[in-house]
Each structure stands twice: as structure tokens, then as C-alpha cells.
Amino acid sequence: MKETRTPKERYESWLKAVEFCWSKQWRNLGGWIFVSPSGTAHDLSAADLNQLDRIEKENRFAVETKN
């Protein structure tokens, strides 16, 4: 699917995601990679952020990070 949003729109979308995730105790590692409250890392670029509890519990969109 071709991206139709402008760079500004993409940035604003990401910023809203960071703010929302922060309010749920998720922390941004960079880009769309976030760390859950339990410490697991997830790529949330294609995720429904209203499902953060399920994503964490079921380890969806999990990624490995370098320590």
C-alpha cells in the first residue's frame, strides 16, 4: 500500500502514539519500537494501540533488541 500521508502527518501520528503509549507506561526505544511495562520490546508500527494490554500479554509484535 502506498503511503499517502505527508512527512508532517506521519510525524504527528508517531508523536501521538508516543504520547499515548507513555500514558500507558510504555516507553519508546526509537521509531515504532516500544518497551512494555514488563520490559518486552514490540514494533507497534502496525498495531492497534488500544490493544496494548493484549499485545503485551500475548507477546504480539515482539522484537529483539540489542543490549
GIZI-V429201 format. One record per backbone hydrogen bond with DSSP energy under -1.0 kcal/mol. CO is the residue of the C=O (numbers start at 0). NH is the residue of the N-H. If there is no record, write none. Layout:
BEGIN
co=CO nh=NH
co=CO nh=NH
END
This chain:
BEGIN
co=5 nh=9
co=6 nh=10
co=7 nh=11
co=8 nh=12
co=9 nh=13
co=10 nh=14
co=11 nh=15
co=12 nh=16
co=13 nh=17
co=14 nh=18
co=15 nh=19
co=16 nh=20
co=17 nh=21
co=18 nh=22
co=20 nh=23
co=20 nh=25
co=21 nh=24
co=26 nh=34
co=29 nh=32
co=31 nh=43
co=32 nh=28
co=32 nh=29
co=33 nh=41
co=34 nh=26
co=35 nh=38
co=39 nh=35
co=40 nh=62
co=41 nh=33
co=43 nh=46
co=47 nh=50
co=48 nh=51
co=50 nh=54
co=51 nh=55
co=52 nh=56
co=53 nh=57
co=54 nh=59
co=60 nh=42
END
